[in-house]
Amino acid sequence: MSDGAARTARPLGQGPSAPAALAGPEPTAALLDLLAAWLPRQRWFPGRGDQPAELSLISDVTLQAHYPALRHLIVEAPLRSGGAGRARFQVLVGCRPDLPSSLQSALIGSIQGVACYDALHDAELADVLLRGISEQRLAGQLRFVREPGAPHLARGTPDGRVLGAEQSNTSVVFGDHVILKMLRRLFPGANPDLEVVDALARLGSKRVATPYGWIETDLDSEPVLLGVLSQFLAGASDGWTLALDSVRGLAHPGSGAAAFAAEARLLGQATAELHTDLAAAFGGRDMTAAELARLTGAMQAKLSDAIEVVPELGGHEARIRAAYDAVPRLSGPVSLQRVHGDYHLGQVLRAPHGWVALDFEGEPAVPLAIRRGLAPALRDVAGMLRSFDYAARHELVGGPADGSLAEQASAWVAQSQDAFCAGYAAAGGADPAAHAALLRALTLEKAVYEVVYEYRHRPSWLPIPLGFVAAA
């Protein structure tokens, strides 16, 4: 985030007087009631299914007063499942007296005959945000900032469309040019999703999409990132889709398994280059013996917590703890640096010029100080290795027992993982084969996290990480 944002931004015109649905304590209270019922149904709400007892309104800014009206809200909700305490969320509410059928799926509810809906699904209102960044506007405490040298996006930019694959945020793509990612759960402080990408882009890294601007505000005297505008890589395919296509072809002769192994090797090389760029931008150092001991202690504590949630893990406890206990006894140095933090096949795109990493925000439930801290680079490697296993086992979950297909899937996983590790080492990353004990511990740590996540959110997928833990 730029300290000069407020100096260069221009006020956002408010237009005619706000309609009744946008003003007054009674409509606002009614809207909060609607949101309390709507939020738990959203994929990005951590307490899905649990309606909050109350919502607190933290910020309320009208971005467009005439119909279709646009109201920017930040609300605070108590969390029950999937977290503790309270969390803040960004909701952009559109208001129309007559809601088109194309927006019915985005409906939040109606107030005094006016439909209120998720405005990010409205191309006309998404354009208000895009133009706000391009023109560097101010609206109340919201700041719209454009990167120096970024293109000016005029009204002729194609209509925005919402991407449907995300779970924690919402992204709108405008034509084949740019993508605007709006964060849903908000955290104070320098958000890695902008901080990291901006730093790498300034280094000339080819492993990130170029950032064009952002939207921010201040809460409790700290900056809060609301959205990031970036280059859209038209024609790129995400790694998860490519992997699933390869796995689904295993039953057919001449499938693309070998081709995917070649891509996995390129992904390993790109990951090593990404880590090199991260070290250049943010620095790094070797871990001390005390830090290795603390790392082991944190792993052990998380395992204890996980066993309380999923007792079935207890049958594998001794083996997992033994793997963790090997970390303080490592003979060679373990380097620390900034990492991606939530690295998997869904976070990478295969663009025409090579693999590109996305979403450096990290795990939203992890405290920001930890997400911005240094970690072993092999933590990202472990995350990607688990993702290969997920892609293969995902296709087997719930299907008929097929020993031959299961063997092929296992072979596909091993081939992909070996190719990725070979590419990573060849491009200058720490050789995973030479750091087998650390990688094993980090991979098991990731699998333990997955067990708890699937137990809470996708019970039908629980056999995927549990199967790995049992066999590891």
Beta strands, then each sheet from edge to edge (+ up, - down):
strand 1: 10-11
strand 2: 56-64
strand 3: 69-78
strand 4: 86-96
strand 5: 107-111
strand 6: 114-118
strand 7: 137-139
strand 8: 142-146
strand 9: 160-162
strand 10: 169-174
strand 11: 178-183
strand 12: 185-186
strand 13: 211-219
strand 14: 222-231
strand 15: 237-238
strand 16: 284-286
strand 17: 335-337
strand 18: 348-351
strand 19: 354-357
strand 20: 375-376
sheet 1: 1+ 7+ 8- 13+ 14- 11+ 10- 9+
sheet 2: 2+ 3- 4+ 6- 5+
sheet 3: 2+ 3- 4+ 12-
sheet 4: 15+ 18- 19+
sheet 5: 16+ 17- 20+
end
